[in-house]
Amino acid sequence: MVREVEDYFGKWGEHGTVDLKQELGLVLMRIANRCLLGEQIRDNMFDEVTHLLHELFENGLHMASLFFPYLPITPHRRRDAARAKLGEIFHEAVRARRTSGRAENDVLQKLVESRYADGRPVTESEIAGLLIGMIFAGQHTSASAAIWTGACLLSHGDGRHLEAAVEEQRQIIFRHGRERVDYDVLREMGTLRCCIMEALRMHAPANVIIRQANKSFGVQARDGSRYAIPKGHTLVTSPAVNNRLPHIFEDPHVYDPSRFGPGREEDKVGGKFSFTPFSAGRHVCLGEDYAYMQIKVIWSHLLRNFELKIVSPFPDEEWEKFIPGPRGKVMVTYKRRLLE
Ligand code: HEM
């Protein structure tokens, strides 16, 4: 991840103006290609795979697709064509990896080596499906979270949240030196983590979580009223509402990363379902740690190496999508610096 991020931002000039949305989308795509799919796809098919994933996201994330996934409309036809082509590419990549006998250090390799409990190997099309599922689950969500983190840091709190995040980087460079950015160092970035959590709380990339009741049960609300949930009923909860409940989060409409810091820890105030951008329970996001890690790698690099200013209005939310991101461009000016 670190190498991909350094290479990508190494190509920026001394100063300039960029659309953060486009830049972070691309750098995350490079990380996904490297860490999940492997160097072979990244080096030979990056543009094609990026284009097909873009087709999949642009045409498959509308609310209509969630409730009527097989509606015969043009976006769904384009989504399905992109899914079929990606399936072919990943299928071929799995076959090539198996026949080459080479072992790489990526998620594709883990899947190629994995077996079911009865010893049966996972098939090529199953692996292709798992890879597409993982990228679908992780790409747009991480891009949305990374962009909101930047938009919030650069817009809210009169610069004091940004300065706190920069100061943390200064301290870390002082302790470990500029060159060392590894798993342990990234885990020390508590202030940055709180900034990401707060962006996720206010702008959760998944705005509906849906479950079906496998058995009948009852729930009691805070005001004492009771509800019976019959077996087979569908339940929907929204992190956008859950993460702004005023009895859990103080001043819920204010961007305040310190609410997650020592002494407050508002993500734990109401128990394990207080903070739900990654859902919770049995189907909690499997990529949560990976997502924090890649957003930290990106933002620690940007904070250390650039002075940034947002020059477009604070973005609206794309509420018509079930993985909403910031609407329109998020324009930012940058100037290189070396944080000491
Ligand atoms: C900030 C980034 C991310 C957010 C906000 C997020 C959010 C979520 C949410 C809310 C769910 C539950 C969906 C539901 O139950 O209906 C989920 C599930 C999942 N996520 Fe993530 N996700 C993120 C990144 C990732 C990444 C990077 C990966 C993989 C590389 C990933 C893989 C998965 C998988 C495999 C599931 C399904 C888990 C299951 O059903 O058991 N996610 N994610």
Residues whose N, C-alpha, C, O or C-beta is under 5 A from the ligand:
A	BS01	HEM	M134 A137 G138 T141 S142 A145 P205 A206 V208 I209 I210 T276 P277 F278 S279 R282 H283 V284 C285 L286 G287 E288 Y290 A291
